[in-house]
Amino acid sequence: MTRKELLSVKKRKWNEILHNVSGVYVIPSRRKHDSGYACIDFVAETPEGLVGFGGMCDDVCFEGLHFRMDCDFKTKIIHIWNKKWFSISDDVSSITFTEE
């Protein structure tokens, strides 16, 4: 998928927790967070389809042992995935990916 296609995915509600996520695409934003770091947009892969989230986040915490990361050579988009399902906390400055 291209950056443009990923950014066009419908976003979740800010207080919605995502469950049964198999992977997440990480798209660096062109916005600056109050912390001085770049904001990050994400797109989650769920059984229901792709779901966008983030946008004002500048930090991600990983809770679990099986998280992996790769990067598409052509698009330079990072993909985080897990051997197990994981959940994603609601949209705040810091987001937590928790292995289920």
C-alpha positions as CSV (number, residue, x, y, z in Angstrom):
1,M,0.0,0.0,0.0
2,T,1.1,3.6,-0.6
3,R,1.3,6.3,2.0
4,K,-1.6,8.1,0.4
5,E,-3.8,4.9,0.5
6,L,-3.0,4.3,4.1
7,L,-3.7,7.9,5.1
8,S,-7.1,7.7,3.4
9,V,-8.3,4.8,5.7
10,K,-11.1,5.7,8.0
11,K,-9.9,6.6,11.6
12,R,-11.2,5.1,14.8
13,K,-12.8,7.2,17.5
14,W,-10.2,8.7,19.8
15,N,-11.3,6.8,22.9
16,E,-11.7,3.4,21.1
17,I,-9.4,0.5,22.0
18,L,-8.6,-1.8,19.1
19,H,-8.5,-5.6,19.7
20,N,-7.3,-8.6,17.6
21,V,-4.8,-6.5,15.7
22,S,-2.3,-8.5,13.6
23,G,-0.1,-5.7,12.4
24,V,0.3,-1.9,12.2
25,Y,1.7,0.3,9.5
26,V,3.6,3.3,10.8
27,I,3.5,6.5,8.8
28,P,5.6,9.4,10.0
29,S,3.7,12.6,10.0
30,R,4.7,16.1,8.9
31,R,3.3,17.5,12.1
32,K,5.4,18.3,15.1
33,H,4.3,17.2,18.6
34,D,4.7,19.6,21.6
35,S,7.6,17.4,22.7
36,G,9.5,18.4,19.7
37,Y,9.3,14.9,18.1
38,A,7.2,14.1,15.0
39,C,3.6,13.0,15.3
40,I,2.9,9.5,14.0
41,D,-0.1,8.2,12.0
42,F,-0.9,4.4,12.1
43,V,-3.1,2.0,10.3
44,A,-4.0,-1.3,12.0
45,E,-4.8,-4.6,10.4
46,T,-7.9,-6.1,12.1
47,P,-10.2,-8.9,11.2
48,E,-12.8,-6.2,10.2
49,G,-10.3,-4.5,7.9
50,L,-7.9,-1.5,8.1
51,V,-8.4,1.1,10.8
52,G,-6.5,4.4,11.0
53,F,-5.5,5.9,14.3
54,G,-2.9,8.2,15.9
55,G,-2.0,11.5,14.4
56,M,-1.1,13.3,17.6
57,C,1.0,10.5,19.1
58,D,4.8,10.8,19.4
59,D,5.5,7.7,21.5
60,V,4.6,4.0,21.4
61,C,5.1,1.4,24.3
62,F,5.3,-2.3,23.4
63,E,4.1,-4.8,26.1
64,G,4.8,-8.3,25.0
65,L,7.6,-10.5,23.8
66,H,6.7,-11.2,20.2
67,F,6.7,-7.8,18.4
68,R,8.6,-7.7,15.1
69,M,9.2,-4.9,12.6
70,D,10.1,-4.7,9.0
71,C,10.1,-1.9,6.4
72,D,8.8,-1.9,2.8
73,F,11.8,-1.1,0.6
74,K,9.8,0.8,-2.0
75,T,7.5,2.9,0.2
76,K,9.7,3.1,3.3
77,I,6.6,2.4,5.4
78,I,7.4,0.5,8.6
79,H,5.2,-2.5,9.5
80,I,5.0,-3.7,13.1
81,W,3.5,-7.2,13.6
82,N,3.2,-9.9,16.2
83,K,3.0,-13.7,16.3
84,K,0.0,-13.2,18.5
85,W,-2.9,-10.8,18.4
86,F,-2.5,-7.5,20.2
87,S,-4.6,-4.6,21.3
88,I,-3.9,-0.9,20.9
89,S,-4.8,1.7,23.6
90,D,-6.9,4.8,22.9
91,D,-5.4,7.8,21.1
92,V,-3.4,10.0,23.4
93,S,0.1,11.3,23.2
94,S,1.5,7.9,24.0
95,I,-0.1,4.7,22.6
96,T,0.4,1.2,24.0
97,F,0.5,-2.0,21.9
98,T,-0.3,-4.9,24.3
99,E,0.1,-8.5,23.3
100,E,-3.1,-10.5,24.0
